[in-house]
Amino acid sequence: MSGFKTVDMNSMMSEIQAADEQLARQVRVEDGHIIVNVEYDYEIPIADCDTEPKLLGWILQLLEKTWMTKEVLERFIHVAARQSNLKIQH
């Protein structure tokens, strides 16, 4: 026995796709707003994220939420930056 776990690539890809689909449901764009939904719809106007300082303000506010996760916050940042044509380096 080698001690290595066998990886089923199809299973792993399915899990990644399911996680991506869940994030797409949790952070989406509707009617000029970014909707963050982990426990409930939290609407953020795209116009309130159109500069780096405004986006940072929303990031800081979202970090205070007990329901916020790293993955949801990362998706919010990418969606907000894309919608506002901001370049975010990571």
PDB file of N, CA, C and O in Angstrom, chain B, residues numbered from 101:
ATOM      1  N   MET B 101       0.853  -1.182   0.000  1.00  0.00           N
ATOM      2  CA  MET B 101       0.000   0.000   0.000  1.00  0.00           C
ATOM      3  C   MET B 101       0.895   1.241   0.000  1.00  0.00           C
ATOM      4  O   MET B 101       1.815   1.342   0.812  1.00  0.00           O
ATOM      5  N   SER B 102       0.636   2.158  -0.883  1.00  0.00           N
ATOM      6  CA  SER B 102       1.520   3.316  -1.066  1.00  0.00           C
ATOM      7  C   SER B 102       1.231   4.461  -0.119  1.00  0.00           C
ATOM      8  O   SER B 102       2.098   5.313   0.078  1.00  0.00           O
ATOM      9  N   GLY B 103       0.064   4.520   0.469  1.00  0.00           N
ATOM     10  CA  GLY B 103      -0.270   5.643   1.346  1.00  0.00           C
ATOM     11  C   GLY B 103      -0.849   6.834   0.605  1.00  0.00           C
ATOM     12  O   GLY B 103      -1.259   7.812   1.231  1.00  0.00           O
ATOM     13  N   PHE B 104      -0.890   6.766  -0.708  1.00  0.00           N
ATOM     14  CA  PHE B 104      -1.471   7.851  -1.495  1.00  0.00           C
ATOM     15  C   PHE B 104      -2.955   7.584  -1.716  1.00  0.00           C
ATOM     16  O   PHE B 104      -3.373   6.447  -1.935  1.00  0.00           O
ATOM     17  N   LYS B 105      -3.722   8.632  -1.655  1.00  0.00           N
ATOM     18  CA  LYS B 105      -5.156   8.520  -1.909  1.00  0.00           C
ATOM     19  C   LYS B 105      -5.405   8.598  -3.408  1.00  0.00           C
ATOM     20  O   LYS B 105      -4.847   9.457  -4.091  1.00  0.00           O
ATOM     21  N   THR B 106      -6.229   7.716  -3.912  1.00  0.00           N
ATOM     22  CA  THR B 106      -6.596   7.731  -5.319  1.00  0.00           C
ATOM     23  C   THR B 106      -7.549   8.896  -5.560  1.00  0.00           C
ATOM     24  O   THR B 106      -8.523   9.079  -4.829  1.00  0.00           O
ATOM     25  N   VAL B 107      -7.259   9.670  -6.582  1.00  0.00           N
ATOM     26  CA  VAL B 107      -8.082  10.830  -6.916  1.00  0.00           C
ATOM     27  C   VAL B 107      -8.909  10.511  -8.149  1.00  0.00           C
ATOM     28  O   VAL B 107      -8.374  10.144  -9.195  1.00  0.00           O
ATOM     29  N   ASP B 108     -10.191  10.652  -8.015  1.00  0.00           N
ATOM     30  CA  ASP B 108     -11.095  10.494  -9.150  1.00  0.00           C
ATOM     31  C   ASP B 108     -11.284  11.879  -9.762  1.00  0.00           C
ATOM     32  O   ASP B 108     -11.971  12.730  -9.195  1.00  0.00           O
ATOM     33  N   MET B 109     -10.672  12.096 -10.918  1.00  0.00           N
ATOM     34  CA  MET B 109     -10.711  13.413 -11.556  1.00  0.00           C
ATOM     35  C   MET B 109     -12.127  13.859 -11.884  1.00  0.00           C
ATOM     36  O   MET B 109     -12.442  15.041 -11.742  1.00  0.00           O
ATOM     37  N   ASN B 110     -12.989  12.944 -12.319  1.00  0.00           N
ATOM     38  CA  ASN B 110     -14.368  13.317 -12.631  1.00  0.00           C
ATOM     39  C   ASN B 110     -15.087  13.792 -11.384  1.00  0.00           C
ATOM     40  O   ASN B 110     -15.826  14.775 -11.421  1.00  0.00           O
ATOM     41  N   SER B 111     -14.873  13.099 -10.287  1.00  0.00           N
ATOM     42  CA  SER B 111     -15.499  13.490  -9.027  1.00  0.00           C
ATOM     43  C   SER B 111     -14.981  14.854  -8.559  1.00  0.00           C
ATOM     44  O   SER B 111     -15.750  15.705  -8.111  1.00  0.00           O
ATOM     45  N   MET B 112     -13.670  15.042  -8.670  1.00  0.00           N
ATOM     46  CA  MET B 112     -13.075  16.306  -8.261  1.00  0.00           C
ATOM     47  C   MET B 112     -13.597  17.457  -9.125  1.00  0.00           C
ATOM     48  O   MET B 112     -13.904  18.531  -8.607  1.00  0.00           O
ATOM     49  N   MET B 113     -13.697  17.239 -10.431  1.00  0.00           N
ATOM     50  CA  MET B 113     -14.202  18.282 -11.325  1.00  0.00           C
ATOM     51  C   MET B 113     -15.663  18.590 -11.029  1.00  0.00           C
ATOM     52  O   MET B 113     -16.077  19.747 -11.108  1.00  0.00           O
ATOM     53  N   SER B 114     -16.440  17.583 -10.693  1.00  0.00           N
ATOM     54  CA  SER B 114     -17.844  17.791 -10.333  1.00  0.00           C
ATOM     55  C   SER B 114     -17.962  18.632  -9.073  1.00  0.00           C
ATOM     56  O   SER B 114     -18.823  19.508  -8.985  1.00  0.00           O
ATOM     57  N   GLU B 115     -17.103  18.370  -8.102  1.00  0.00           N
ATOM     58  CA  GLU B 115     -17.119  19.143  -6.855  1.00  0.00           C
ATOM     59  C   GLU B 115     -16.735  20.598  -7.107  1.00  0.00           C
ATOM     60  O   GLU B 115     -17.344  21.508  -6.545  1.00  0.00           O
ATOM     61  N   ILE B 116     -15.736  20.817  -7.941  1.00  0.00           N
ATOM     62  CA  ILE B 116     -15.315  22.182  -8.275  1.00  0.00           C
ATOM     63  C   ILE B 116     -16.434  22.911  -9.005  1.00  0.00           C
ATOM     64  O   ILE B 116     -16.716  24.072  -8.710  1.00  0.00           O
ATOM     65  N   GLN B 117     -17.072  22.237  -9.952  1.00  0.00           N
ATOM     66  CA  GLN B 117     -18.172  22.853 -10.701  1.00  0.00           C
ATOM     67  C   GLN B 117     -19.337  23.185  -9.771  1.00  0.00           C
ATOM     68  O   GLN B 117     -19.940  24.251  -9.898  1.00  0.00           O
ATOM     69  N   ALA B 118     -19.661  22.291  -8.843  1.00  0.00           N
ATOM     70  CA  ALA B 118     -20.754  22.546  -7.896  1.00  0.00           C
ATOM     71  C   ALA B 118     -20.432  23.742  -7.017  1.00  0.00           C
ATOM     72  O   ALA B 118     -21.311  24.559  -6.743  1.00  0.00           O
ATOM     73  N   ALA B 119     -19.186  23.858  -6.572  1.00  0.00           N
ATOM     74  CA  ALA B 119     -18.783  25.001  -5.744  1.00  0.00           C
ATOM     75  C   ALA B 119     -18.872  26.302  -6.537  1.00  0.00           C
ATOM     76  O   ALA B 119     -19.324  27.320  -6.013  1.00  0.00           O
ATOM     77  N   ASP B 120     -18.440  26.271  -7.805  1.00  0.00           N
ATOM     78  CA  ASP B 120     -18.531  27.464  -8.651  1.00  0.00           C
ATOM     79  C   ASP B 120     -19.983  27.877  -8.878  1.00  0.00           C
ATOM     80  O   ASP B 120     -20.306  29.065  -8.858  1.00  0.00           O
ATOM     81  N   GLU B 121     -20.847  26.902  -9.092  1.00  0.00           N
ATOM     82  CA  GLU B 121     -22.266  27.197  -9.291  1.00  0.00           C
ATOM     83  C   GLU B 121     -22.887  27.790  -8.037  1.00  0.00           C
ATOM     84  O   GLU B 121     -23.709  28.702  -8.125  1.00  0.00           O
ATOM     85  N   GLN B 122     -22.505  27.288  -6.881  1.00  0.00           N
ATOM     86  CA  GLN B 122     -23.015  27.847  -5.631  1.00  0.00           C
ATOM     87  C   GLN B 122     -22.551  29.290  -5.454  1.00  0.00           C
ATOM     88  O   GLN B 122     -23.343  30.147  -5.060  1.00  0.00           O
ATOM     89  N   LEU B 123     -21.285  29.570  -5.738  1.00  0.00           N
ATOM     90  CA  LEU B 123     -20.789  30.948  -5.638  1.00  0.00           C
ATOM     91  C   LEU B 123     -21.505  31.863  -6.620  1.00  0.00           C
ATOM     92  O   LEU B 123     -21.775  33.021  -6.303  1.00  0.00           O
ATOM     93  N   ALA B 124     -21.815  31.358  -7.806  1.00  0.00           N
ATOM     94  CA  ALA B 124     -22.545  32.166  -8.795  1.00  0.00           C
ATOM     95  C   ALA B 124     -23.938  32.510  -8.296  1.00  0.00           C
ATOM     96  O   ALA B 124     -24.461  33.580  -8.605  1.00  0.00           O
ATOM     97  N   ARG B 125     -24.545  31.610  -7.527  1.00  0.00           N
ATOM     98  CA  ARG B 125     -25.858  31.912  -6.936  1.00  0.00           C
ATOM     99  C   ARG B 125     -25.718  32.879  -5.754  1.00  0.00           C
ATOM    100  O   ARG B 125     -26.600  33.704  -5.514  1.00  0.00           O
ATOM    101  N   GLN B 126     -24.623  32.775  -5.029  1.00  0.00           N
ATOM    102  CA  GLN B 126     -24.430  33.600  -3.839  1.00  0.00           C
ATOM    103  C   GLN B 126     -24.012  35.026  -4.167  1.00  0.00           C
ATOM    104  O   GLN B 126     -24.308  35.946  -3.404  1.00  0.00           O
ATOM    105  N   VAL B 127     -23.326  35.225  -5.291  1.00  0.00           N
ATOM    106  CA  VAL B 127     -22.910  36.570  -5.707  1.00  0.00           C
ATOM    107  C   VAL B 127     -23.270  36.707  -7.179  1.00  0.00           C
ATOM    108  O   VAL B 127     -22.671  36.072  -8.046  1.00  0.00           O
ATOM    109  N   ARG B 128     -24.266  37.555  -7.439  1.00  0.00           N
ATOM    110  CA  ARG B 128     -24.748  37.714  -8.800  1.00  0.00           C
ATOM    111  C   ARG B 128     -25.128  39.171  -9.051  1.00  0.00           C
ATOM    112  O   ARG B 128     -25.239  39.960  -8.113  1.00  0.00           O
ATOM    113  N   VAL B 129     -25.324  39.519 -10.311  1.00  0.00           N
ATOM    114  CA  VAL B 129     -25.693  40.879 -10.698  1.00  0.00           C
ATOM    115  C   VAL B 129     -27.131  40.864 -11.191  1.00  0.00           C
ATOM    116  O   VAL B 129     -27.504  40.061 -12.046  1.00  0.00           O
ATOM    117  N   GLU B 130     -27.934  41.772 -10.629  1.00  0.00           N
ATOM    118  CA  GLU B 130     -29.329  41.934 -11.045  1.00  0.00           C
ATOM    119  C   GLU B 130     -29.716  43.405 -10.947  1.00  0.00           C
ATOM    120  O   GLU B 130     -29.504  44.044  -9.917  1.00  0.00           O
ATOM    121  N   ASP B 131     -30.272  43.923 -12.006  1.00  0.00           N
ATOM    122  CA  ASP B 131     -30.852  45.276 -12.004  1.00  0.00           C
ATOM    123  C   ASP B 131     -29.932  46.334 -11.400  1.00  0.00           C
ATOM    124  O   ASP B 131     -30.360  47.134 -10.567  1.00  0.00           O
ATOM    125  N   GLY B 132     -28.673  46.335 -11.820  1.00  0.00           N
ATOM    126  CA  GLY B 132     -27.748  47.366 -11.358  1.00  0.00           C
ATOM    127  C   GLY B 132     -27.227  47.168  -9.947  1.00  0.00           C
ATOM    128  O   GLY B 132     -26.643  48.079  -9.360  1.00  0.00           O
ATOM    129  N   HIS B 133     -27.436  45.988  -9.407  1.00  0.00           N
ATOM    130  CA  HIS B 133     -26.958  45.690  -8.049  1.00  0.00           C
ATOM    131  C   HIS B 133     -26.149  44.400  -8.059  1.00  0.00           C
ATOM    132  O   HIS B 133     -26.385  43.506  -8.872  1.00  0.00           O
ATOM    133  N   ILE B 134     -25.206  44.321  -7.154  1.00  0.00           N
ATOM    134  CA  ILE B 134     -24.550  43.060  -6.870  1.00  0.00           C
ATOM    135  C   ILE B 134     -25.299  42.482  -5.683  1.00  0.00           C
ATOM    136  O   ILE B 134     -25.387  43.108  -4.626  1.00  0.00           O
ATOM    137  N   ILE B 135     -25.831  41.303  -5.860  1.00  0.00           N
ATOM    138  CA  ILE B 135     -26.587  40.634  -4.802  1.00  0.00           C
ATOM    139  C   ILE B 135     -25.663  39.610  -4.156  1.00  0.00           C
ATOM    140  O   ILE B 135     -25.168  38.698  -4.818  1.00  0.00           O
ATOM    141  N   VAL B 136     -25.437  39.771  -2.859  1.00  0.00           N
ATOM    142  CA  VAL B 136     -24.674  38.796  -2.084  1.00  0.00           C
ATOM    143  C   VAL B 136     -25.689  38.055  -1.237  1.00  0.00           C
ATOM    144  O   VAL B 136     -26.375  38.659  -0.413  1.00  0.00           O
ATOM    145  N   ASN B 137     -25.790  36.748  -1.435  1.00  0.00           N
ATOM    146  CA  ASN B 137     -26.775  35.975  -0.691  1.00  0.00           C
ATOM    147  C   ASN B 137     -26.110  34.756  -0.067  1.00  0.00           C
ATOM    148  O   ASN B 137     -25.882  33.744  -0.729  1.00  0.00           O
ATOM    149  N   VAL B 138     -25.807  34.876   1.214  1.00  0.00           N
ATOM    150  CA  VAL B 138     -25.323  33.735   1.982  1.00  0.00           C
ATOM    151  C   VAL B 138     -26.451  33.284   2.902  1.00  0.00           C
ATOM    152  O   VAL B 138     -26.759  32.096   3.005  1.00  0.00           O
ATOM    153  N   GLU B 139     -27.060  34.267   3.569  1.00  0.00           N
ATOM    154  CA  GLU B 139     -28.216  33.974   4.420  1.00  0.00           C
ATOM    155  C   GLU B 139     -29.480  34.659   3.913  1.00  0.00           C
ATOM    156  O   GLU B 139     -30.594  34.196   4.160  1.00  0.00           O
ATOM    157  N   TYR B 140     -29.292  35.766   3.200  1.00  0.00           N
ATOM    158  CA  TYR B 140     -30.401  36.550   2.655  1.00  0.00           C
ATOM    159  C   TYR B 140     -29.828  37.450   1.573  1.00  0.00           C
ATOM    160  O   TYR B 140     -28.612  37.621   1.491  1.00  0.00           O
ATOM    161  N   ASP B 141     -30.697  38.034   0.733  1.00  0.00           N
ATOM    162  CA  ASP B 141     -30.230  38.945  -0.309  1.00  0.00           C
ATOM    163  C   ASP B 141     -29.712  40.235   0.319  1.00  0.00           C
ATOM    164  O   ASP B 141     -30.440  40.917   1.041  1.00  0.00           O
ATOM    165  N   TYR B 142     -28.473  40.560   0.045  1.00  0.00           N
ATOM    166  CA  TYR B 142     -27.833  41.793   0.490  1.00  0.00           C
ATOM    167  C   TYR B 142     -27.460  42.537  -0.783  1.00  0.00           C
ATOM    168  O   TYR B 142     -26.537  42.132  -1.490  1.00  0.00           O
ATOM    169  N   GLU B 143     -28.170  43.621  -1.082  1.00  0.00           N
ATOM    170  CA  GLU B 143     -28.024  44.332  -2.346  1.00  0.00           C
ATOM    171  C   GLU B 143     -27.046  45.496  -2.224  1.00  0.00           C
ATOM    172  O   GLU B 143     -27.141  46.322  -1.317  1.00  0.00           O
ATOM    173  N   ILE B 144     -26.108  45.535  -3.160  1.00  0.00           N
ATOM    174  CA  ILE B 144     -25.112  46.608  -3.201  1.00  0.00           C
ATOM    175  C   ILE B 144     -25.165  47.227  -4.586  1.00  0.00           C
ATOM    176  O   ILE B 144     -24.908  46.540  -5.575  1.00  0.00           O
ATOM    177  N   PRO B 145     -25.495  48.515  -4.682  1.00  0.00           N
ATOM    178  CA  PRO B 145     -25.531  49.161  -5.999  1.00  0.00           C
ATOM    179  C   PRO B 145     -24.154  49.133  -6.664  1.00  0.00           C
ATOM    180  O   PRO B 145     -23.146  49.456  -6.037  1.00  0.00           O
ATOM    181  N   ILE B 146     -24.125  48.746  -7.934  1.00  0.00           N
ATOM    182  CA  ILE B 146     -22.853  48.729  -8.656  1.00  0.00           C
ATOM    183  C   ILE B 146     -22.228  50.116  -8.658  1.00  0.00           C
ATOM    184  O   ILE B 146     -21.005  50.244  -8.591  1.00  0.00           O
ATOM    185  N   ALA B 147     -23.049  51.149  -8.734  1.00  0.00           N
ATOM    186  CA  ALA B 147     -22.531  52.516  -8.738  1.00  0.00           C
ATOM    187  C   ALA B 147     -21.789  52.857  -7.448  1.00  0.00           C
ATOM    188  O   ALA B 147     -20.981  53.785  -7.426  1.00  0.00           O
ATOM    189  N   ASP B 148     -22.055  52.121  -6.383  1.00  0.00           N
ATOM    190  CA  ASP B 148     -21.354  52.341  -5.107  1.00  0.00           C
ATOM    191  C   ASP B 148     -20.032  51.581  -5.037  1.00  0.00           C
ATOM    192  O   ASP B 148     -19.359  51.598  -4.007  1.00  0.00           O
ATOM    193  N   CYS B 149     -19.661  50.916  -6.129  1.00  0.00           N
ATOM    194  CA  CYS B 149     -18.413  50.138  -6.180  1.00  0.00           C
ATOM    195  C   CYS B 149     -17.556  50.548  -7.369  1.00  0.00           C
ATOM    196  O   CYS B 149     -16.705  49.778  -7.814  1.00  0.00           O
ATOM    197  N   ASP B 150     -17.773  51.766  -7.893  1.00  0.00           N
ATOM    198  CA  ASP B 150     -17.130  52.128  -9.159  1.00  0.00           C
ATOM    199  C   ASP B 150     -15.755  52.773  -9.027  1.00  0.00           C
ATOM    200  O   ASP B 150     -15.163  53.173 -10.029  1.00  0.00           O
ATOM    201  N   THR B 151     -15.248  52.876  -7.817  1.00  0.00           N
ATOM    202  CA  THR B 151     -13.869  53.343  -7.600  1.00  0.00           C
ATOM    203  C   THR B 151     -13.232  52.413  -6.564  1.00  0.00           C
ATOM    204  O   THR B 151     -13.925  51.727  -5.812  1.00  0.00           O
ATOM    205  N   GLU B 152     -11.908  52.407  -6.543  1.00  0.00           N
ATOM    206  CA  GLU B 152     -11.219  51.563  -5.571  1.00  0.00           C
ATOM    207  C   GLU B 152     -11.585  51.905  -4.133  1.00  0.00           C
ATOM    208  O   GLU B 152     -11.832  50.993  -3.343  1.00  0.00           O
ATOM    209  N   PRO B 153     -11.630  53.202  -3.755  1.00  0.00           N
ATOM    210  CA  PRO B 153     -12.008  53.518  -2.372  1.00  0.00           C
ATOM    211  C   PRO B 153     -13.436  53.065  -2.018  1.00  0.00           C
ATOM    212  O   PRO B 153     -13.678  52.583  -0.911  1.00  0.00           O
ATOM    213  N   LYS B 154     -14.376  53.220  -2.959  1.00  0.00           N
ATOM    214  CA  LYS B 154     -15.745  52.767  -2.695  1.00  0.00           C
ATOM    215  C   LYS B 154     -15.791  51.250  -2.543  1.00  0.00           C
ATOM    216  O   LYS B 154     -16.454  50.727  -1.647  1.00  0.00           O
ATOM    217  N   LEU B 155     -15.083  50.550  -3.425  1.00  0.00           N
ATOM    218  CA  LEU B 155     -15.057  49.094  -3.345  1.00  0.00           C
ATOM    219  C   LEU B 155     -14.434  48.646  -2.025  1.00  0.00           C
ATOM    220  O   LEU B 155     -14.935  47.725  -1.381  1.00  0.00           O
ATOM    221  N   LEU B 156     -13.354  49.290  -1.627  1.00  0.00           N
ATOM    222  CA  LEU B 156     -12.728  48.948  -0.350  1.00  0.00           C
ATOM    223  C   LEU B 156     -13.691  49.161   0.811  1.00  0.00           C
ATOM    224  O   LEU B 156     -13.718  48.360   1.746  1.00  0.00           O
ATOM    225  N   GLY B 157     -14.473  50.219   0.763  1.00  0.00           N
ATOM    226  CA  GLY B 157     -15.469  50.461   1.811  1.00  0.00           C
ATOM    227  C   GLY B 157     -16.460  49.312   1.914  1.00  0.00           C
ATOM    228  O   GLY B 157     -16.802  48.881   3.015  1.00  0.00           O
ATOM    229  N   TRP B 158     -16.922  48.813   0.768  1.00  0.00           N
ATOM    230  CA  TRP B 158     -17.852  47.679   0.789  1.00  0.00           C
ATOM    231  C   TRP B 158     -17.171  46.405   1.262  1.00  0.00           C
ATOM    232  O   TRP B 158     -17.773  45.606   1.979  1.00  0.00           O
ATOM    233  N   ILE B 159     -15.921  46.214   0.867  1.00  0.00           N
ATOM    234  CA  ILE B 159     -15.186  45.038   1.336  1.00  0.00           C
ATOM    235  C   ILE B 159     -15.086  45.063   2.859  1.00  0.00           C
ATOM    236  O   ILE B 159     -15.332  44.053   3.518  1.00  0.00           O
ATOM    237  N   LEU B 160     -14.728  46.209   3.410  1.00  0.00           N
ATOM    238  CA  LEU B 160     -14.621  46.328   4.867  1.00  0.00           C
ATOM    239  C   LEU B 160     -15.965  46.094   5.545  1.00  0.00           C
ATOM    240  O   LEU B 160     -16.030  45.457   6.596  1.00  0.00           O
ATOM    241  N   GLN B 161     -17.029  46.604   4.950  1.00  0.00           N
ATOM    242  CA  GLN B 161     -18.363  46.398   5.521  1.00  0.00           C
ATOM    243  C   GLN B 161     -18.752  44.919   5.480  1.00  0.00           C
ATOM    244  O   GLN B 161     -19.282  44.385   6.455  1.00  0.00           O
ATOM    245  N   LEU B 162     -18.489  44.262   4.353  1.00  0.00           N
ATOM    246  CA  LEU B 162     -18.828  42.846   4.234  1.00  0.00           C
ATOM    247  C   LEU B 162     -18.002  41.987   5.192  1.00  0.00           C
ATOM    248  O   LEU B 162     -18.490  40.971   5.688  1.00  0.00           O
ATOM    249  N   LEU B 163     -16.763  42.384   5.453  1.00  0.00           N
ATOM    250  CA  LEU B 163     -15.926  41.636   6.395  1.00  0.00           C
ATOM    251  C   LEU B 163     -16.511  41.607   7.804  1.00  0.00           C
ATOM    252  O   LEU B 163     -16.205  40.709   8.587  1.00  0.00           O
ATOM    253  N   GLU B 164     -17.348  42.584   8.125  1.00  0.00           N
ATOM    254  CA  GLU B 164     -17.970  42.635   9.452  1.00  0.00           C
ATOM    255  C   GLU B 164     -19.135  41.653   9.591  1.00  0.00           C
ATOM    256  O   GLU B 164     -19.586  41.377  10.702  1.00  0.00           O
ATOM    257  N   LYS B 165     -19.617  41.131   8.473  1.00  0.00           N
ATOM    258  CA  LYS B 165     -20.767  40.227   8.508  1.00  0.00           C
ATOM    259  C   LYS B 165     -20.337  38.850   9.012  1.00  0.00           C
ATOM    260  O   LYS B 165     -19.335  38.301   8.555  1.00  0.00           O
ATOM    261  N   THR B 166     -21.088  38.305   9.942  1.00  0.00           N
ATOM    262  CA  THR B 166     -20.744  36.998  10.504  1.00  0.00           C
ATOM    263  C   THR B 166     -20.911  35.877   9.487  1.00  0.00           C
ATOM    264  O   THR B 166     -20.305  34.815   9.632  1.00  0.00           O
ATOM    265  N   TRP B 167     -21.718  36.100   8.470  1.00  0.00           N
ATOM    266  CA  TRP B 167     -21.972  35.075   7.466  1.00  0.00           C
ATOM    267  C   TRP B 167     -20.991  35.107   6.293  1.00  0.00           C
ATOM    268  O   TRP B 167     -21.022  34.224   5.437  1.00  0.00           O
ATOM    269  N   MET B 168     -20.133  36.106   6.249  1.00  0.00           N
ATOM    270  CA  MET B 168     -19.217  36.256   5.118  1.00  0.00           C
ATOM    271  C   MET B 168     -18.151  35.165   5.144  1.00  0.00           C
ATOM    272  O   MET B 168     -17.621  34.817   6.200  1.00  0.00           O
ATOM    273  N   THR B 169     -17.846  34.630   3.954  1.00  0.00           N
ATOM    274  CA  THR B 169     -16.763  33.662   3.818  1.00  0.00           C
ATOM    275  C   THR B 169     -15.700  34.234   2.888  1.00  0.00           C
ATOM    276  O   THR B 169     -15.968  35.167   2.131  1.00  0.00           O
ATOM    277  N   LYS B 170     -14.513  33.683   2.944  1.00  0.00           N
ATOM    278  CA  LYS B 170     -13.418  34.110   2.077  1.00  0.00           C
ATOM    279  C   LYS B 170     -13.799  33.948   0.611  1.00  0.00           C
ATOM    280  O   LYS B 170     -13.544  34.836  -0.202  1.00  0.00           O
ATOM    281  N   GLU B 171     -14.408  32.820   0.275  1.00  0.00           N
ATOM    282  CA  GLU B 171     -14.768  32.543  -1.111  1.00  0.00           C
ATOM    283  C   GLU B 171     -15.817  33.511  -1.641  1.00  0.00           C
ATOM    284  O   GLU B 171     -15.715  33.979  -2.775  1.00  0.00           O
ATOM    285  N   VAL B 172     -16.819  33.811  -0.830  1.00  0.00           N
ATOM    286  CA  VAL B 172     -17.865  34.750  -1.241  1.00  0.00           C
ATOM    287  C   VAL B 172     -17.283  36.150  -1.389  1.00  0.00           C
ATOM    288  O   VAL B 172     -17.618  36.862  -2.336  1.00  0.00           O
ATOM    289  N   LEU B 173     -16.419  36.552  -0.466  1.00  0.00           N
ATOM    290  CA  LEU B 173     -15.805  37.876  -0.554  1.00  0.00           C
ATOM    291  C   LEU B 173     -14.931  37.984  -1.801  1.00  0.00           C
ATOM    292  O   LEU B 173     -14.970  39.001  -2.494  1.00  0.00           O
ATOM    293  N   GLU B 174     -14.152  36.957  -2.093  1.00  0.00           N
ATOM    294  CA  GLU B 174     -13.330  36.974  -3.304  1.00  0.00           C
ATOM    295  C   GLU B 174     -14.198  37.114  -4.550  1.00  0.00           C
ATOM    296  O   GLU B 174     -13.869  37.880  -5.456  1.00  0.00           O
ATOM    297  N   ARG B 175     -15.296  36.380  -4.597  1.00  0.00           N
ATOM    298  CA  ARG B 175     -16.190  36.481  -5.757  1.00  0.00           C
ATOM    299  C   ARG B 175     -16.798  37.876  -5.843  1.00  0.00           C
ATOM    300  O   ARG B 175     -16.884  38.447  -6.930  1.00  0.00           O
ATOM    301  N   PHE B 176     -17.221  38.434  -4.704  1.00  0.00           N
ATOM    302  CA  PHE B 176     -17.756  39.798  -4.702  1.00  0.00           C
ATOM    303  C   PHE B 176     -16.738  40.774  -5.288  1.00  0.00           C
ATOM    304  O   PHE B 176     -17.086  41.612  -6.121  1.00  0.00           O
ATOM    305  N   ILE B 177     -15.492  40.666  -4.857  1.00  0.00           N
ATOM    306  CA  ILE B 177     -14.452  41.582  -5.342  1.00  0.00           C
ATOM    307  C   ILE B 177     -14.302  41.454  -6.851  1.00  0.00           C
ATOM    308  O   ILE B 177     -14.245  42.463  -7.553  1.00  0.00           O
ATOM    309  N   HIS B 178     -14.238  40.238  -7.353  1.00  0.00           N
ATOM    310  CA  HIS B 178     -14.081  40.032  -8.796  1.00  0.00           C
ATOM    311  C   HIS B 178     -15.289  40.529  -9.576  1.00  0.00           C
ATOM    312  O   HIS B 178     -15.134  41.167 -10.617  1.00  0.00           O
ATOM    313  N   VAL B 179     -16.484  40.245  -9.086  1.00  0.00           N
ATOM    314  CA  VAL B 179     -17.700  40.697  -9.777  1.00  0.00           C
ATOM    315  C   VAL B 179     -17.780  42.225  -9.764  1.00  0.00           C
ATOM    316  O   VAL B 179     -18.050  42.839 -10.796  1.00  0.00           O
ATOM    317  N   ALA B 180     -17.548  42.839  -8.606  1.00  0.00           N
ATOM    318  CA  ALA B 180     -17.621  44.299  -8.501  1.00  0.00           C
ATOM    319  C   ALA B 180     -16.582  44.960  -9.381  1.00  0.00           C
ATOM    320  O   ALA B 180     -16.882  45.943 -10.058  1.00  0.00           O
ATOM    321  N   ALA B 181     -15.368  44.439  -9.382  1.00  0.00           N
ATOM    322  CA  ALA B 181     -14.304  45.017 -10.205  1.00  0.00           C
ATOM    323  C   ALA B 181     -14.643  44.899 -11.686  1.00  0.00           C
ATOM    324  O   ALA B 181     -14.458  45.850 -12.446  1.00  0.00           O
ATOM    325  N   ARG B 182     -15.134  43.741 -12.093  1.00  0.00           N
ATOM    326  CA  ARG B 182     -15.495  43.528 -13.494  1.00  0.00           C
ATOM    327  C   ARG B 182     -16.638  44.463 -13.907  1.00  0.00           C
ATOM    328  O   ARG B 182     -16.585  45.067 -14.978  1.00  0.00           O
ATOM    329  N   GLN B 183     -17.656  44.584 -13.075  1.00  0.00           N
ATOM    330  CA  GLN B 183     -18.808  45.436 -13.389  1.00  0.00           C
ATOM    331  C   GLN B 183     -18.427  46.910 -13.455  1.00  0.00           C
ATOM    332  O   GLN B 183     -19.041  47.680 -14.193  1.00  0.00           O
ATOM    333  N   SER B 184     -17.403  47.310 -12.676  1.00  0.00           N
ATOM    334  CA  SER B 184     -17.005  48.719 -12.605  1.00  0.00           C
ATOM    335  C   SER B 184     -15.751  49.005 -13.420  1.00  0.00           C
ATOM    336  O   SER B 184     -15.215  50.112 -13.371  1.00  0.00           O
ATOM    337  N   ASN B 185     -15.281  48.008 -14.170  1.00  0.00           N
ATOM    338  CA  ASN B 185     -14.050  48.164 -14.971  1.00  0.00           C
ATOM    339  C   ASN B 185     -12.847  48.581 -14.137  1.00  0.00           C
ATOM    340  O   ASN B 185     -12.044  49.409 -14.566  1.00  0.00           O
ATOM    341  N   LEU B 186     -12.725  48.008 -12.950  1.00  0.00           N
ATOM    342  CA  LEU B 186     -11.577  48.258 -12.091  1.00  0.00           C
ATOM    343  C   LEU B 186     -10.588  47.121 -12.253  1.00  0.00           C
ATOM    344  O   LEU B 186     -10.982  45.963 -12.394  1.00  0.00           O
ATOM    345  N   LYS B 187      -9.321  47.445 -12.234  1.00  0.00           N
ATOM    346  CA  LYS B 187      -8.291  46.422 -12.330  1.00  0.00           C
ATOM    347  C   LYS B 187      -7.818  46.078 -10.916  1.00  0.00           C
ATOM    348  O   LYS B 187      -7.286  46.922 -10.195  1.00  0.00           O
ATOM    349  N   ILE B 188      -8.028  44.823 -10.547  1.00  0.00           N
ATOM    350  CA  ILE B 188      -7.629  44.335  -9.235  1.00  0.00           C
ATOM    351  C   ILE B 188      -6.504  43.335  -9.448  1.00  0.00           C
ATOM    352  O   ILE B 188      -6.680  42.343 -10.155  1.00  0.00           O
ATOM    353  N   GLN B 189      -5.359  43.587  -8.847  1.00  0.00           N
ATOM    354  CA  GLN B 189      -4.238  42.647  -8.966  1.00  0.00           C
ATOM    355  C   GLN B 189      -4.245  41.726  -7.766  1.00  0.00           C
ATOM    356  O   GLN B 189      -4.522  42.145  -6.642  1.00  0.00           O
ATOM    357  N   HIS B 190      -3.936  40.460  -8.021  1.00  0.00           N
ATOM    358  CA  HIS B 190      -3.829  39.511  -6.923  1.00  0.00           C
ATOM    359  C   HIS B 190      -2.691  38.560  -7.179  1.00  0.00           C
ATOM    360  O   HIS B 190      -2.431  37.674  -6.365  1.00  0.00           O
TER     361      HIS B 190
END
